[in-house]
Amino acid sequence: MSSNRPVATALCAAVAALCTLLVASPAAPARDLQSKLEAKQAKLDKARERKDVLTTTIARDGRRIDRLTAEVAGIRAREAAVRAREVDRFSLGAMFAFAGLCVFAGIFPGLIIDLLAPVVMVLTDGARLPVQTTIAWLTIVPLSAGRSSYNGLLVLLFIAFSAGAAFSEST
């Protein structure tokens, strides 16, 4: 039996060493996994913080872009309004001249009728209205005094009253 004793001792020592290795070995990988998990958690936390910062920055920049877009649209609208004038000076002058002629014809209709009488006679085979220069100033009688009449003075007073009312409301 004495020859078996060293073998048994060696066998016990080998089993003890094997148990020690089995018990001690899993602790090292567990610590490595824990440290890897903590490292990944730290990266994830940094990414979340960066996400919050970027979200805030994007929102702020988006509001700024909206504000600048509105400003540009306003500037473009003002620029278009400056460029878009109703008419040029020549056209404006022509409009005022024709408006003046219309007012003149409305106030002095007899003169206009007598000036156009030769054209009317050609177009109507010699028919014409009575001569208007012999009738009272600013008045016309197209057919007969009893049927109808027109007074340019009333037109002038109406124009003056309307213009006065328009200008008094605008100021």
C-alpha positions as CSV (number, residue, x, y, z in Angstrom):
1,M,0.0,0.0,0.0
2,S,2.8,2.2,0.5
3,S,3.3,2.3,-3.2
4,N,-0.2,3.4,-3.7
5,R,0.1,6.3,-1.3
6,P,2.2,8.6,-3.4
7,V,0.0,7.9,-6.4
8,A,-3.1,8.7,-4.3
9,T,-1.5,11.8,-3.0
10,A,-0.6,12.9,-6.5
11,L,-4.1,12.1,-7.6
12,C,-5.6,14.1,-4.8
13,A,-3.3,17.0,-5.6
14,A,-4.2,16.9,-9.2
15,V,-8.0,16.8,-8.4
16,A,-7.5,19.7,-6.0
17,A,-5.6,21.7,-8.6
18,L,-8.2,21.0,-11.2
19,C,-11.0,22.1,-8.8
20,T,-9.0,25.3,-7.9
21,L,-8.7,26.1,-11.6
22,L,-12.4,25.4,-12.3
23,V,-13.5,27.6,-9.4
24,A,-11.0,30.4,-10.1
25,S,-11.3,30.5,-13.9
26,P,-14.9,31.7,-14.3
27,A,-14.3,34.8,-12.2
28,A,-11.9,36.3,-14.7
29,P,-14.2,36.1,-17.7
30,A,-17.1,37.4,-15.6
31,R,-15.0,40.5,-14.6
32,D,-14.1,41.0,-18.2
33,L,-17.8,40.8,-19.2
34,Q,-18.7,43.3,-16.5
35,S,-16.1,45.8,-17.6
36,K,-17.1,45.4,-21.2
37,L,-20.7,46.0,-20.2
38,E,-19.8,49.1,-18.2
39,A,-17.7,50.4,-21.2
40,K,-20.6,49.9,-23.6
41,Q,-23.0,51.5,-21.1
42,A,-20.7,54.5,-20.9
43,K,-20.6,54.8,-24.7
44,L,-24.4,54.5,-24.8
45,D,-24.7,57.3,-22.2
46,K,-22.4,59.5,-24.2
47,A,-24.4,58.8,-27.3
48,R,-27.6,59.7,-25.6
49,E,-26.2,63.0,-24.2
50,R,-24.9,63.8,-27.7
51,K,-28.3,63.0,-29.2
52,D,-30.0,65.4,-26.8
53,V,-27.5,68.1,-27.6
54,L,-27.9,67.5,-31.4
55,T,-31.7,67.5,-31.0
56,T,-31.6,70.9,-29.3
57,T,-29.2,72.3,-31.9
58,I,-31.3,71.0,-34.8
59,A,-34.5,72.5,-33.3
60,R,-32.8,75.8,-32.7
61,D,-31.3,75.9,-36.2
62,G,-34.7,74.9,-37.6
63,R,-36.4,77.8,-35.9
64,R,-33.6,80.1,-37.2
65,I,-34.0,78.8,-40.7
66,D,-37.8,79.4,-40.6
67,R,-37.2,82.9,-39.3
68,L,-34.7,83.7,-42.0
69,T,-36.9,82.1,-44.7
70,A,-39.7,84.4,-43.6
71,E,-37.4,87.4,-43.7
72,V,-36.2,86.5,-47.2
73,A,-39.8,86.1,-48.4
74,G,-40.7,89.6,-46.9
75,I,-37.7,91.2,-48.6
76,R,-38.6,89.5,-52.0
77,A,-42.2,90.8,-51.6
78,R,-41.0,94.3,-50.9
79,E,-38.6,94.1,-53.8
80,A,-41.3,93.0,-56.2
81,A,-43.6,95.8,-54.9
82,V,-40.8,98.3,-55.6
83,R,-40.3,97.0,-59.1
84,A,-44.0,96.7,-59.9
85,R,-45.3,100.2,-60.6
86,E,-48.8,100.5,-62.0
87,V,-47.8,102.4,-65.2
88,D,-44.9,104.3,-66.6
89,R,-45.0,108.2,-66.7
90,F,-46.1,108.3,-70.4
91,S,-49.1,106.1,-69.8
92,L,-50.0,108.0,-66.6
93,G,-49.9,111.3,-68.5
94,A,-52.1,109.9,-71.3
95,M,-54.6,108.7,-68.7
96,F,-54.8,112.1,-67.1
97,A,-55.1,113.8,-70.5
98,F,-58.0,111.6,-71.5
99,A,-59.6,112.0,-68.1
100,G,-59.3,115.7,-68.5
101,L,-60.9,115.6,-72.0
102,C,-63.8,113.5,-70.6
103,V,-64.4,116.1,-67.8
104,F,-64.1,118.9,-70.3
105,A,-66.7,117.1,-72.6
106,G,-69.0,116.6,-69.6
107,I,-68.8,120.2,-68.5
108,F,-68.9,121.8,-72.0
109,P,-71.1,119.3,-73.9
110,G,-72.5,121.9,-76.3
111,L,-69.1,122.8,-77.7
112,I,-68.2,119.1,-78.2
113,I,-71.5,118.4,-80.0
114,D,-71.0,121.4,-82.3
115,L,-67.4,120.3,-83.1
116,L,-68.6,116.8,-83.9
117,A,-71.6,117.9,-86.0
118,P,-70.0,117.6,-89.4
119,V,-69.0,113.9,-88.6
120,V,-72.5,113.2,-87.4
121,M,-74.0,114.7,-90.5
122,V,-71.9,112.4,-92.8
123,L,-72.8,109.3,-90.7
124,T,-76.5,110.1,-90.5
125,D,-77.2,111.4,-94.0
126,G,-77.5,115.1,-93.0
127,A,-79.3,114.7,-89.7
128,R,-77.9,116.6,-86.8
129,L,-78.7,118.0,-83.3
130,P,-79.7,121.6,-82.9
131,V,-76.8,124.1,-82.7
132,Q,-75.8,124.1,-79.0
133,T,-73.8,127.4,-78.8
134,T,-77.0,129.4,-78.8
135,I,-78.3,127.6,-75.7
136,A,-77.5,128.6,-72.2
137,W,-73.9,128.1,-71.0
138,L,-73.0,124.4,-70.0
139,T,-76.5,123.2,-71.1
140,I,-77.5,121.0,-74.0
141,V,-80.9,120.2,-75.5
142,P,-80.6,117.1,-77.5
143,L,-84.1,117.0,-79.1
144,S,-86.4,119.6,-77.7
145,A,-86.5,121.6,-74.5
146,G,-89.6,119.8,-73.3
147,R,-88.3,116.3,-73.7
148,S,-84.8,116.2,-72.1
149,S,-82.0,118.4,-71.2
150,Y,-78.5,118.1,-69.7
151,N,-76.5,120.6,-67.6
152,G,-72.7,120.4,-67.5
153,L,-72.7,122.6,-64.4
154,L,-74.4,119.8,-62.5
155,V,-71.8,117.3,-63.7
156,L,-69.0,119.7,-62.5
157,L,-70.6,120.1,-59.1
158,F,-71.0,116.3,-58.8
159,I,-67.3,115.8,-59.7
160,A,-66.2,118.4,-57.2
161,F,-68.4,116.9,-54.5
162,S,-67.2,113.4,-55.1
163,A,-63.5,114.4,-55.2
164,G,-63.9,116.3,-52.0
165,A,-65.6,113.4,-50.2
166,A,-62.8,111.0,-51.5
167,F,-60.0,113.3,-50.3
168,S,-61.6,114.0,-46.9
169,E,-61.9,110.3,-46.2
170,S,-58.3,109.5,-47.2
171,T,-56.8,112.1,-44.8
